Structures are given as structure tokens and as C-alpha cells.
Amino acid sequence: MTQFLPIQSKSDFGALSVEKTAAYKAAVKMESSFLAEMLKAAGFGSQENSFSGGNGEDQFASFHRQAIADRIAAAGGIGLAQHFLTSMMEKNK
């Protein structure tokens, strides 16, 4: 049977130590990177019409996707950061 990790809200982490704060920031960054790749796979930011910017737009689309992903993750994301943090903290016990 599959066991699922409980999803903890940000408030469950209360007063984080310096180590846990750094781990939480890393977990949010990992979630942000994952979200950026999912946005890329979904075709976010690519246009094929008369208003598209051609090569220049293609080169900077990744920055736009990453900025959007960073904002999503900072706003709570999809819950992956909490799972990543829990996993990282289990390794440190």
C-alpha cells in the first residue's frame, strides 16, 4: 500500500532554525525549478503569430517562465516544497 507524506502548512514549521531556513529556501527553489520545467513542457511563453518576437523572444522566454515559477513557489506553490523540506530534514536526524 502506498503511504503518502502529510502536507504541512507553512505555519507547521513555526520558528525555523538557521539550518532549516536554508533548507526551506532550497526546497522552494527546487519547487520553482520543477514548476519552470512544467511550464516549459506546457508551452507557456511560446507564440507563433504576427506579434511573436522571433529569436529574441525565444532566448528570453526561459527567464519569463522562471520568474513566473518563482512567484508561484513563493506564494505557496503546489506543496512540493514542504515535501522536499520534510525529506531533507529526515536525512539530518
VENHU-V703031 format. One record per run of one state. SS is the DSSP state (a for helix, b for strand, c for the rest). FROM is the first residue (numbers start at 1). TO is the last residue. If there is no record, write none. Layout:
ss->SS from->FROM to->TO
ss->SS from->FROM to->TO
This chain:
ss->c from->1 to->9
ss->a from->10 to->13
ss->c from->14 to->17
ss->a from->18 to->41
ss->c from->42 to->54
ss->a from->55 to->74
ss->c from->75 to->79
ss->a from->80 to->91
ss->c from->92 to->93
